Amino acid sequence: MTTGCETQATIARWGEETFGPATHPAALARRARLELDELIEALERGDAAEAARETADILILLNRLGATLGFDLAEAVDAKMKVNRTRRWVAAGDGTGRHVD
């Protein structure tokens, strides 16, 4: 049992100890896609507690993917946000949008 906040390293170690090494990084991405479907179902039902659990499942898998591929997920998000902040965006009207450059 860990104390304090989980890190990418502790999550990756738990995943490997529990499930064994990922046979391919795409296996983790496919599992994350299944968890995303479960998140959507929870949101459609209005079940915020289940949505939180499914969101956590997705983040756990993405942290394992980062460890498998040798990148830090938090650093990748920071780098991507720097790119996003330089782009021009068009709002879709539903809280999402797309970049136009």
C-alpha positions in Angstrom: 0.0 0.0 0.0 1.3 3.4 -0.9 1.1 6.6 1.2 0.5 10.0 -0.3 -0.3 10.6 -3.9 0.2 8.1 -6.6 2.9 8.8 -9.3 3.3 7.5 -12.8 6.0 5.2 -11.4 3.9 3.8 -8.6 0.9 3.3 -11.0 3.2 1.6 -13.6 4.7 -0.7 -11.0 1.3 -1.7 -9.7 0.0 -2.4 -13.2 3.0 -4.6 -14.0 2.8 -6.4 -10.7 -1.0 -6.9 -11.0 -1.4 -7.6 -14.8 2.2 -8.3 -16.0 3.9 -6.2 -18.7 1.7 -4.8 -21.5 2.1 -7.0 -24.6 2.0 -3.9 -26.7 1.4 -0.2 -25.9 -1.8 -0.4 -28.0 -3.2 -2.9 -25.5 -3.3 -0.1 -22.9 -4.8 2.3 -25.3 -7.5 -0.2 -26.3 -8.3 -0.8 -22.7 -8.5 3.0 -22.1 -11.0 3.2 -25.0 -13.2 0.7 -23.2 -13.0 2.7 -20.0 -13.9 5.8 -21.9 -17.0 4.1 -23.1 -17.8 3.2 -19.5 -17.2 6.9 -18.6 -19.7 8.1 -21.3 -22.3 5.6 -20.0 -21.8 6.9 -16.4 -22.2 10.5 -17.6 -25.3 9.7 -19.6 -26.8 8.2 -16.4 -25.8 11.3 -14.4 -23.7 9.1 -12.1 -20.9 11.5 -11.0 -19.3 9.0 -8.6 -19.0 6.3 -11.3 -17.8 9.0 -13.7 -15.0 9.8 -11.3 -14.0 6.1 -11.0 -14.0 5.7 -14.8 -12.0 8.9 -15.3 -9.5 7.5 -12.8 -9.3 4.2 -14.7 -8.5 6.1 -17.9 -5.8 8.2 -16.2 -4.3 5.1 -14.7 -4.0 3.5 -18.1 -2.6 6.6 -19.6 0.0 6.8 -16.9 0.9 3.2 -17.5 1.2 4.0 -21.3 3.5 6.9 -20.6 5.7 4.7 -18.4 5.7 2.0 -21.1 6.8 4.4 -23.8 9.2 6.3 -21.6 7.5 9.7 -21.3 6.1 11.5 -18.3 2.4 12.1 -18.8 2.3 15.4 -16.7 5.2 16.7 -18.7 3.6 15.7 -22.0 0.4 17.5 -21.0 2.4 20.7 -20.1 4.1 20.6 -23.4 0.9 20.1 -25.3 -0.8 22.9 -23.5 2.0 25.2 -24.6 1.2 24.3 -28.2 -2.6 24.6 -27.6 -2.2 28.1 -26.1 -0.5 29.3 -29.3 -3.3 28.0 -31.6 -6.5 29.7 -32.7 -9.6 27.8 -31.7 -13.2 27.7 -32.8 -15.8 26.8 -30.1 -18.3 24.2 -31.0 -20.9 25.6 -28.6 -20.9 22.5 -26.3 -17.8 23.2 -24.3 -15.5 21.7 -27.0 -14.0 23.0 -30.2 -11.2 22.6 -32.7 -8.1 24.4 -33.7 -8.1 26.2 -37.0 -4.3 26.6 -37.6 
